[in-house]
Amino acid sequence: QRTMGAFFSFFWLMRLGLEGPDSFSYGLNEEWQPRLPKDDPGSLTDEMKRRINFRQNADWNAMHKLLEDAGIVKQTTVASESQHDPERTLAMLSLTAYHDIMKVQALLPTVDEQHGSWCGFKAGEVIDDH
């Protein structure tokens, strides 16, 4: 679930000019559409109030600038639009997947005897830096 959540978060950040901020803040409903406070007006739970506060006060421009600074998105001639760099986008998605895969105990590598120690791990030890 965490890996899918990370993928969705990245997807929504890439769509800040569209429904991204709503989806990032409120999540999705059963039809995979952004879940909005107006969809359930009689139930303003503490969680939804926190989500509304986040949606209203998050620095979305700074988040977009982070993607720009990383070279993942580039501004186009239309100020409200951006274009993604396919190679950097793929690199980010790959890193996200690898990061979570390496939390699966059965997939963790072991330092081979022929290498002795590696980065503080001794021969025969499982490399688990999480």
N, C-alpha and C positions, 0 to 999 in steps of 0.2 A: 504494500500500500504506500509506503513512503516513497518508493521510486516513482510510482505513478503520480503521486502528489507533487514530487519535484518536477516531473515532466510537464504536468499541467501548469504549475507555477511559472515555469520558463515560457511555455506557450502563451500564457496570459500576459506576461511581461512583454513578449514580442508583439502583442496586440493592444498596447496602451492607447492607441488612437481609436480603437473600436470598443468591444465589450470587455477588454482585458481588466481594467480596474474593478468593474463590478464582479466579474468571475473570480478574480484574485481575492477580493474582499469577502464575498458572500458565498462562494462555491457554486455548485450546480444543483438544479432540481432534478426530479425523476425523468424529465424529458431532455436532460443534458443541456438545458438553457441556464443562463445566469439566474441564480436564486436572488430575488430582490425583496427588500423589506415590504414594498407595496403589495407583493403577492400574498402576504399573510399579515395584514394590518392589525389584527386582534391579538397578535402574539409577539409583542416586543420584549423578548427575553433579555436577560443581562448579556448573554452571548451576542444576540443581534445588535444590541446597543453598542457593544464594543466593536462589532464589525462596521456599523454605521460610522462610528467615530474614526476608525481606521480609514475607511473609504474617503471620508471628508478631509482628513488631516494628513494623510500620507503624502510624501513629496514625490509625486508621480514623475515630475520633470527630472528629479535627481535619479530615479530608477532608469528612466530612458537614457539619461546621460551616461550612466554606468554601462549600458549596452553599447552606446556609441563609443565610449572610451575603450571598450574591449574590442571594438571593430566588428561587433556582431550586427549592428544596424548602422545605416548611413542615412543622413538626411537627403531628401530629394528636393527638387525645385519647389514642390508644394510643401509649405511649412508643416502641415498637419500629417504628412505622409512620411514614411521611411521605407527603406529597402534593406533586406537582410543579406548578409554575406553567407552564402551556402556552406563554405568550408568552415568558417568559424562557428556557424550554427551547429553543424554536424559535430565539431569538436566539443562544443558545450554539451550536447546531448550524449555523446559518447562518454565524456568525463562523468556525467551524472549517473549513467548506467554502471560504469566501472566502479565508481565510488561505492554504490550500494551492493554490487555483486561481491566486492571484496569484504563484505561483512558476513558472508555466508561461510561458516566455519569449515565446511567440507571443501571449499574452493581455495582456502588460504594456502600459500606456498610455504614450504619448509626449506630452511637453509641447508644446502647440500654439504655433506662432509668434505668434499674436495675444495670447497670455497672457504672453509674455516668459519670465521664470523663475518657478519655483514651488518653494518649500521647498528651495532650494539646487540644484534641477535647472534647467538652461538650456533654452531653446527648442530643440526637436528631440531632446532627450535622453529615453531610456527611463527611466521611474520604476521603479526596482528596489531597494527598501529592504530586501531580505532578503539 
